[in-house]
Amino acid sequence: MTLSLNVLNHLGINLYSNVPAVISEVVANAYDADAEKVEITLDSHSKSITIRDDGCGMTTEDVNSRFLHVGYRRRESDQAITPRFGRKVMGRKGIGKLSLFSIARVVEVYTIKDGQRSAFRMQLDEIQRQISNTNSGQYHPESLIDQFPGDLHRGTKIVLTDLKKELQNVASGLTKRIARRFSILGSEYNFRVLIGGREVTAVDRDYFHKAQFLWVYDEFSEAEKIGEQCKRAENKKFSEPATLPEGEVRGWIATSFSPKDLKDDDGEQINRVTLMVRGKLAHENLLEEIKESSIFGSYLFGEIHADFLDSDDAEDIATSSRQRIVEDDPRYQSLIQWFTTQVRAIGSAWTDLRNQKGTSAALENLHIKAWFNTLRGDTKKKAVRLFGKINQLTVDNPQQRAQLFAHSVLAFEVMRYRENLDALDQLETSDLQSISILFGNIEDLEAVLYHRIVTQRLKVIEKLQQHVDNDSLEKVLQEHLFSNLWLLDPSWERATDHTMEERVGRAFSEISADLTPEERASRIDIRYKRMAGAHVIVELKRHSASTSTLRLYEQVDKYREALSAFLRNSGKDERVECVCVLGKDPSDWSKVGGREKSAETLKAINTRIVKYDELLTNAYDSYREYLDQEEKTSDLRKILESLAEDAGEN
């Protein structure tokens, strides 16, 4: 063997990054040797990898002039077609054998042809030593002829030892990776590969079942085979092989059910379209060339064949590792242009298919179907697109999907009325009846939305009543009352003026000097918020705290006066309400008529008392009464209630 250390390092030791790629080079050499069977054995006991084929083998002359000749180009020696099966050979650069040293430090070769045996051992450390010491670039392998296997009567056997990677990591997934690197495996190609005694087949690629939609470019018989392998595919489109000026393109492109399907359990990414040339992987991922950034790109996988990229009488455009193509070659650019066009067309078709599927799923609900039929024009098209997007989401739970459909119905009702509002500018006097209908529909939508809000609030209250004890209830209410004043009064809305809150806070601080130490300590319980038409001061007492109506009056009136003074100084004459939330009855309530007298006293300063245990009950009763009295049942309500049942909300 004659080579430089630079060649050894770059085209041998550092040529490949993974074991399947290296073993693929040996399998490809066996294919080029007209082998019918290749057996790969991983021996954890001896920590070795053995690749044995029944090909034509090599004479000693073949070993020296071809195998050990780095850079030997067999195609230039009238050996581009194999003599037995007429195969177009895969090898071209003559450097694949060096890749063995990227995974093993010791390589043994046993080969026989026409009864002539050859056997030798190559050791990486010794190769480097001899080349460095002699400066001749020559290395003489160690002869192993006396150790020639007695059972090797045809072909070649290669044994890799002193491996650079743990064998258990090598064995995991090797079958799958070899299957994905070759498309000429099986008896129909007179080429079988066995790993551990088990034959590798196309099924071992383990991704055909992940295809939801399939596009095939091939002769009908070959297309049928791919279609049969993709058993779960819901839509299959078959086309003739594409004819480019440079040559023919075959293969298939598919989209998965979900992006998560395109990642193996061992972490390998399948979200790629590989390029195969002469039955062997030539480029890891064509998708990298077109930069498909939409969500659609995360669903793609497939396999494209373009043998014209490796024509015997044209320049070699494969990189040294033969896992990529020189990208600026005109032949490759022509392929990428075709591929880009196909992916874009598939993306458009995929969107339509997903939309159709999503719409079909939504319309299985008869109420949604009835609602959908009321839509017109662009709104209906937008609904179809949204149903398609929902269908794209990785939501396996039927209840969650039902919730998404319910929300989409609401979204479209809101959108539809917004579009109607935009159209009001175009209405004439004669269209007043249409306006009346519009307002009636909006009122119906508002009622439905509020109905859902009330229903959800009731569920919150029920959960609090079931699971929160008195001490926890105090803590929960202190934390949430300020943002959820509907617990105090269902009629209060959520409007607020945060800037005014800050300024009023300073007004409260001005009266702190007039408070007793106990009152000053209780300042942390005061909450203030501006509601529609009123300002509300909420005073929360600890659940165990004792007080009286008079003490509450004196304390709260100071806060009320401070806020009223601030409002007057601001030129506003607005009402101030106070709510005191207590755990215990005021001490004066125990007297005869005490509760009524207390209410009259506090009413004079727009103040009322709410007990912790009454608060949730009052809120629940108010909302329950609303639901009981709200008997109107619109079509939209029916849809949402039906979907709520599907989502398990009832």
C-alpha positions, 0 to 999 in steps of 0.5 A: 500500500502506498499513501501519505499520512495526510491521505490516511488521516483525511480519507481514512481515519476521519472520513466517516462519523458513524459505523453504518456508513463504514459498513455500507462501504464494505457492503457496496464493495460486495455488491460490486464483486457480484456477491449474492449474499453478505453476512455481517456478524457483531461479536461482543465476546471478541469485540469484533465485526465480521463482513463476509460475502460470496462475491468473486473474491480477489487474487494476490494481483487484485489485492496489490493492484486494486484493493491496496491501490488507494485511488484505484478507479475500476470504471476507467479499467473497463470494469464499470459493469459486473460480469455476472449480474451486469450491475452498474458498480457503486464504487468510483473513487477507490478510497472506501477501504480506508474508511475502515480505519475510522472505526477500527485500528486493526483490519484483517482481509481474507479473500479467494479467487480461482482457488488462489488465497490471500490473507493479510492484516493491516494495523493503523498504528503500524501503517502510521509508523512505517509511513513516517519512518521510511518517508516512502509512503509505503506500507506492507501488511502482515501476511495471515495466509497460514490462518486462512479460514477453512470454510471460505471457498468463495468471496471475501471476509473482512474482520474489524477488531480493536474497535473505536466504539462500543459494540453495543452502541454499534449493534443498536439500530444497525439493521435499520440504518443499513436498510435505509442506505440501500434500495437494492436489497432482496432476492429480486436484486440477487443481493441479500444482506444478513446481520446476525443471521437475519436478512435485512429487507426494505421493511427494516427501514421502519418508516413506511407505516408513518406515511399519511399521504404519499406521492410516488414517481415510478413505473406502475409496478414499482409504484404499487410496491411502495404503495403496498408498503405504505399500508396506512397511507390515506391518500396515494398519488402515482406519477410516471418517473420524472424526465429531466434533460439530464436523466430520469428521476424516480422515488417517493415523497410522503408526509407523516401523521405527526412531526413526532413520528419522524424521530426514532426511539434512538434519536435518529431523525427521519424528517429528511428526503434521501438521495439514492444513486445506483441503489446506495445513499448519496446524499443524506437530506435533500430538504436541506437544499430547499430550506422548507421553513413552514410547519409542512416541512416537519412532516416530510420524508422520502427517497429520491433516485437519480442515477444520472448523477453518477454516469460513467462518462461524466465527472464524479460529483460525489464528495469523498465520503460519498454521502453528499453531492457537490452542490454547484454541479449543473446536474445536481442543480437541475435535480434540486430545481425539480425537487423544489417544485415538487415539494411546493406542489405537495405542500399545497396538496397537503394543506388541502388534504389536511383541511379536508380531513379536519373538516370531515372530523369536525362535521362528524358532529351534526351540530357543527355540520349544521352551523358550518352550512350557515357560513358563506364565502371567505368565512367558510373557507377560513373555517375549513383552514382552521379545521385543517390547522386543528387537524395538524395539531398533535392532539391525541385526546378526543376531549381536547380536540372537541374543546378546540373545535368549540373554541373555533366555532366561537372564534368564527362567530365573533369574526363573522360579526366583525365582518358584518360590522365592516359591511354596515358602511355599505348598507342603505335604508332599505337594509334596516331589516338586515341590521335588526337581524344582525343585532339579534344575532350578536345578542344571541352570541353575547348570551352564549359567551356569558352562559359559558362564562357563568358555567365555568365560574360555577365550576370554580365555586363548586371546587372551592366549596368541596376542597377548601377549608376555612383557613385555606379559603381565607388565603385563597380569597385574599389572593384572588378577590381583587382580580375576581370581584365577581365572587363578591357581586356577579354584576361587577365587571373587570374594568379598572384604572391602574394609574388611579389605583396607585394615586389613591394608594397615596391618598390612603397613606395620608390617613395612616397617622389617624389610624390606631396601631391595630388599624394600621396593621390591618392596612395590608387587607385593604383592596381598592378597585374602580368598577363600572360606575363605582369605586370599591373598597374591600376590607378582608378580616382574618377568619378568626378575627373578632370585631363589631359594626361600630369598629368596622364603621369607624375604620372603613369610613376613614378609607371611604372619606379619603377616597371620596376626598381624592375623587372630589379633588380630581373633579369627579363625583362618583360613588364609593362602595365598601365591602367587609369580608369577615369570618366571624359575626360582628359581636353586636349581631348576637343582640336582638335585631342586631343584624338588621341594625348593623345593616342600616348603620353600614348602609349609610356609608354604602358598606355591607358585610359578607361572610367567608362561608356566605360569599361562595354560596351567594355567588353560586346562587346568583349564577345558578339563578341566571342559568335557571332563568336563561331558557333561550337555547340557540343553535350556537348553544346547542353546538357548544353544549354538544362539544362540551359533552364530547370534551367531558365538561358536563 
